[in-house]
Amino acid sequence: MNSNLYCDILVNKLKPSIRNKRRGKLSKGVLFLHDNARPHTSCKTVSTIIKLGFEVLEHPAYSPDLAPSDYFLFGLLKKELKGKQFDSDEDVQKVVQDFFHTLSKSAYKEGIYKLQERWRRCIESQEQPAINVKEFEKPHQFKVHNFMGMTWCDFCGNFMWGLIAQGVRCEDCALSAHRRCSEKLPNDCCPDLKLLKRVFGADLTALVKAHNTIRPRVVDLCISEIEKRGLDAEGIYRVSGFSDDIDALRVAIDKDFDSVDISANVYEDINVIAGVLKLYFRLLPIPLITFEAYPNFMSAIKQATLQDKVECTRLALNHLPPAHYQTLKFLVAHLNRVSQYHSKNLMTAHNLSTVFCPTLLRSSDGAPPSEQLAAWQQESVLIELLITHHNILFASK
């Protein structure tokens, strides 16, 4: 199996079969599930799926627990063939085909429906992927410091002379160095949790490295609660929660995250939780889509065709720091799930992109108001693209 053969099957066999057997399904939208085998994630296949208009369901690395053929079909077939002998390939083929025909529609339906529960368990068991957070690059945040007592440089080991301003000290990890030595240090800052005095307004990479998590815990906390009881809430993320409650929850998270209770018993209005999540991203000193990566994303969204936009956006994602990449991936997957309830919550992908656009990215240079308006429109299109095509955009990293 290669990309050419796989694309031929999708276009010339699967699509006509859906058209003939499930009339109207193509116009309503097809949810497409396949694993991450190389022929399935190649540029040619990705482009073909976009042209077909299929929405690809997110799928982790191959697992028999999530393949209906493995957990449902092959086991029954194995029992059917056990102890039998065959004289030719044709005999085997006939027995297998007869077996498939004897299975009832309800049996196939039950096997497919089991996927939902298996999918949920797989997601829950992979909350902490095998990613070494400590290897995330992060530059030191040096500031001139007045050291008390005898202090040595952590880089060269020599004594730091002087009465005041003897050197610099990293505000995140407390590493001390001469000014010249600080220029030679690699981007290997490992923030000390004791030095992080807050969650809101803290550098994202510093926060995840200090807690040894691939995403900020506040993001997981808020999204988990919203998906429990807020997916069908009308105007979720658009409707503002009570500002005093949002501020109170922000202070509580900054003070003692582990003891925070955001259940409905304490915060009945789910818009307060949504407001806190938006506030967290808005207060990031470096936006989720960083200043350095911003030009690459803007260049990608200006491409002429949807295929080019998707491919260039995939390349632009590679310019994000790992912590920002993982957080953005998690967030847009959540926003996609929110948009699937748009008939109830009235929040389409376009509406969500309008809300989150000024929160997730911004240019570092001060452009004139007329240019800012044009940039905002392109930024909104970018966020909508990330939401609607997140499975394709984040599939290969």
TADAUR-V223880 format. One record per residue. RES is the residue in one small letter. BURIAL is 1 if it has 24 or more other ideal C-beta (glycine too) atoms within 12 Angstrom, else 0. Layout:
res = [RES/RES]
burial = [BURIAL/BURIAL]
//
This chain:
res = [m/n/s/n/l/y/c/d/i/l/v/n/k/l/k/p/s/i/r/n/k/r/r/g/k/l/s/k/g/v/l/f/l/h/d/n/a/r/p/h/t/s/c/k/t/v/s/t/i/i/k/l/g/f/e/v/l/e/h/p/a/y/s/p/d/l/a/p/s/d/y/f/l/f/g/l/l/k/k/e/l/k/g/k/q/f/d/s/d/e/d/v/q/k/v/v/q/d/f/f/h/t/l/s/k/s/a/y/k/e/g/i/y/k/l/q/e/r/w/r/r/c/i/e/s/q/e/q/p/a/i/n/v/k/e/f/e/k/p/h/q/f/k/v/h/n/f/m/g/m/t/w/c/d/f/c/g/n/f/m/w/g/l/i/a/q/g/v/r/c/e/d/c/a/l/s/a/h/r/r/c/s/e/k/l/p/n/d/c/c/p/d/l/k/l/l/k/r/v/f/g/a/d/l/t/a/l/v/k/a/h/n/t/i/r/p/r/v/v/d/l/c/i/s/e/i/e/k/r/g/l/d/a/e/g/i/y/r/v/s/g/f/s/d/d/i/d/a/l/r/v/a/i/d/k/d/f/d/s/v/d/i/s/a/n/v/y/e/d/i/n/v/i/a/g/v/l/k/l/y/f/r/l/l/p/i/p/l/i/t/f/e/a/y/p/n/f/m/s/a/i/k/q/a/t/l/q/d/k/v/e/c/t/r/l/a/l/n/h/l/p/p/a/h/y/q/t/l/k/f/l/v/a/h/l/n/r/v/s/q/y/h/s/k/n/l/m/t/a/h/n/l/s/t/v/f/c/p/t/l/l/r/s/s/d/g/a/p/p/s/e/q/l/a/a/w/q/q/e/s/v/l/i/e/l/l/i/t/h/h/n/i/l/f/a/s/k]
burial = [0/0/0/0/0/1/1/0/0/1/0/0/0/1/1/0/0/1/0/0/0/0/0/0/0/0/0/0/0/1/0/1/1/1/1/1/0/0/1/1/1/1/1/1/1/1/1/1/1/1/0/1/0/1/1/1/1/1/1/1/0/0/0/0/1/1/1/1/0/0/0/1/1/0/0/1/0/0/0/0/0/0/0/0/0/0/0/0/0/0/0/0/0/0/0/0/0/0/0/0/0/0/0/0/0/0/0/0/0/0/1/0/0/0/1/0/0/1/1/0/0/1/1/0/0/0/0/0/0/0/0/0/1/0/0/1/0/1/1/1/1/1/0/0/1/0/1/0/0/0/1/0/1/1/1/0/0/0/0/1/0/0/0/0/0/1/1/1/1/1/1/1/1/1/1/1/1/1/0/0/1/1/0/0/1/0/0/0/1/1/1/0/0/0/0/1/0/1/1/1/0/1/1/1/1/1/1/1/1/1/1/0/1/1/1/1/1/1/1/1/1/1/1/1/1/1/1/0/0/1/1/0/1/0/1/1/1/1/0/0/1/0/0/0/1/1/0/0/1/1/0/1/1/1/0/0/1/0/0/1/0/1/0/0/0/0/1/0/1/1/1/1/1/1/1/1/1/1/1/1/1/1/1/1/1/1/1/1/1/1/0/0/1/1/0/1/1/1/0/1/1/0/1/0/0/1/1/0/1/1/1/1/1/1/0/1/1/0/1/1/1/1/1/1/1/1/1/1/1/1/1/1/1/1/1/1/1/1/1/1/1/1/0/0/1/0/1/1/1/0/1/1/1/1/1/1/1/1/1/1/1/1/1/0/0/0/0/0/0/0/0/0/0/0/1/1/0/1/1/1/1/1/1/1/1/1/1/1/1/1/1/1/1/1/1/0/0]
//
